[in-house]
Amino acid sequence: LSSPDHMRGKISAVNSIFIGSSNEIGEFESGIAAKILGTVPAVYFGGIICLCTVGLVAYFSPALRNMDLATLEK
């Protein structure tokens, strides 16, 4: 792990908050989109937003995209 020992608890807490809230936020977004767009278009809209998010993260985070996990473990 590349995180310092004294920061792992804090990192784990933030990770838990993001994981715990992501489902509820996604359900809220899906419900609003389904009400406005309809069920099937809302599913397409969610998929497109997901792909765009992954693309933006990959584009704006070259360090994350080029990370070699084999060298981090050594």
Secondary structure, DSSP 8 states (H G I E B T S, - for coil): --S-GGGHHHHHHHHHHHHHHHHHHHHHHHHHHHHHH-HHHHHHHHHHHHHHHHHHHHHH-HHHHT--HHHH--
